Amino acid sequence: MAGSEAAWQLAERGHEVVLVEMRPGVPTGAHVGDRLAELVCSNSLGSVLPDRASGILIRELDALGSLLLGLAREAALPAGGALAVDRERFSQAVTSALTGHPRLRLLREEARGLPAEPAIVASGPLTSAALSGALAQALGEDQLYFYDALAPIVEADSIDQTVAFRGSRFGRGQDTEGDYLNCPLDRDEYEAFVDALVNAERVDLRGFEAAVGKGVRAGDGVYFEGCLPVEVIAERGRGSLAFGPLRPIGLKDPRTGRRPHAVVQLRQDNAARTLYNLVGLQTNLTEAAQRKVIRLIPGLAGARFARYGQMHRNTFVNAPRVLEPTLRVRGREALFLAGQITGVEGYLGNIATGLLAGVNVSRHLDGRPLLELPRTSMIGALCRYVTHADGRTFQPMKANLGILEPLLERPRSRPERAGAYAAQSEAAISAIKASIL
Ligand SMILES: Cc1cc2nc3c(=O)[nH]c(=O)nc-3n(C[C@H](O)[C@H](O)[C@H](O)COP(=O)(O)OP(=O)(O)OC[C@H]3O[C@@H](n4cnc5c(N)ncnc54)[C@H](O)[C@@H]3O)c2cc1C
């Protein structure tokens, strides 16, 4: 996805491009064909509604002349408010456009090492082992991750703060009020939560997602011990969560003056404090099951999810440590990353980073300064988020309203807020359009 968009943007700006694709000779385990821009799972790129994060991103990509978005529209299927595509038609159209471009050559081979600069690495969540090894060597062994265990993220204003209290274990932390929001559970609430968790529906892990290397067998999946899904920990014993990620030690509920039986901690996930991450609650439950089970937690009955938890194989770099918001690798003259490997999630976000990387390599070749997009745009906000998150706990992020620059005046209703964000994005994109096109 990202590589196709990047290659097109570069070629359209007059540069000779070699696009290296290892399929079909070397498979990824998820792609089934040999075409470019194959959608590995859902055929939906997301909602087109202008008040949704994906809708805002779609309008930005349209305004900036994205090839893939244009072809997605041509291959669109009826899907209510979503941009869903006929996946065969879409990837065929991308393949034809790229292979038919006079300045673009498609090379079907595995890149086993880092390419000569200038180059963009956009090898995706299922980057081959050889290239992953080369990246790890160049960036640092501990700056590349292979497996993703995501905890859900909820919107701050959907947390009931008459129930959740602020505080850090033993009063440690930077904020005098406490860095975390804590949802206290009494014994009955804890038992009900554990019951719901172990009985909830899980996502089937496909064969390729089974972890490589050291893992523990648990249920029908194979997981790394360090990132066990919360439902698997719960299965190990009724008290295992209360002694593990939900341990109440060092916390006192100010309303009762007592230590709760268990506590779900929520950690601030962005500078604007609009998003909170459920600490240690990485999960492989279906989205419907997550809504049901997480809303049993006191304080989260009305939780709105900015991101659901999930587990899958995912190669991505520790972007806050190794990447600039221009998508250039820190300390390198002209090595760029794009797509899922940057930590930006989702088809649209991947296309967007491909577009920016292509534009920036072109600017580099033309001797012009690299572009960093404003955080009032969704593309800019995504690049900013992944490069400025906490490098100790970094996890991928997809487009959502919570990462955008906070509004100067925040309308009270959600639709009005979304409208204001959309207007902000439109202004940002029209201001930078001339530098990009
Ligand atoms: C199983 C799975 C399901 C997903 N489902 C969704 C979904 O439903 N919706 C969504 O929005 N996002 C989904 N994603 C996340 C992500 O949006 C997609 O994976 C997206 O295709 C990533 O785009 P990309 O350009 O980064 O990588 P890709 O589209 O995967 O492109 C990377 C390309 O690089 C090639 N490659 C890898 N290593 C090498 C090498 N060494 N040499 C040469 N070529 C190489 C691969 O063959 C591949 O064609 C999913 C991810 C996975 C793994």
The ligand as an ORCA input file, in Angstrom:
! r2SCAN-3c Opt
* xyz 0 1
  C      -3.222     -9.943      8.820
  C      -3.382     -8.463      8.728
  C      -4.631     -7.928      8.549
  C      -4.812     -6.547      8.441
  N      -6.052     -6.070      8.243
  C      -6.250     -4.754      8.094
  C      -7.556     -4.250      7.838
  O      -8.530     -4.989      7.750
  N      -7.720     -2.900      7.728
  C      -6.655     -2.055      7.797
  O      -6.857     -0.846      7.670
  N      -5.414     -2.510      8.045
  C      -5.170     -3.830      8.194
  N      -3.918     -4.305      8.444
  C      -2.817     -3.357      8.693
  C      -2.220     -2.650      7.469
  O      -3.039     -1.565      7.142
  C      -2.030     -3.513      6.265
  O      -1.208     -4.571      6.599
  C      -1.395     -2.721      5.093
  O      -1.422     -3.491      3.937
  C       0.021     -2.326      5.395
  O       0.503     -1.539      4.352
  P       2.039     -1.437      4.072
  O       2.194     -0.677      2.816
  O       2.769     -0.976      5.256
  O       2.494     -2.975      3.824
  P       2.008     -4.015      2.733
  O       0.761     -3.567      2.054
  O       2.029     -5.338      3.396
  O       3.171     -3.931      1.667
  C       4.470     -4.367      1.967
  C       4.994     -5.153      0.780
  O       6.377     -5.400      0.980
  C       6.659     -6.708      0.524
  N       7.893     -7.122      1.197
  C       8.082     -7.462      2.501
  N       9.397     -7.734      2.734
  C      10.034     -7.556      1.543
  C      11.396     -7.687      1.124
  N      12.353     -8.039      1.975
  N      11.708     -7.455     -0.153
  C      10.729     -7.091     -1.060
  N       9.435     -6.975     -0.733
  C       9.086     -7.175      0.567
  C       5.427     -7.507      0.864
  O       5.318     -8.627      0.007
  C       4.317     -6.506      0.623
  O       3.780     -6.583     -0.672
  C      -3.694     -5.673      8.552
  C      -2.445     -6.217      8.749
  C      -2.265     -7.584      8.832
  C      -0.902     -8.148      9.042
*
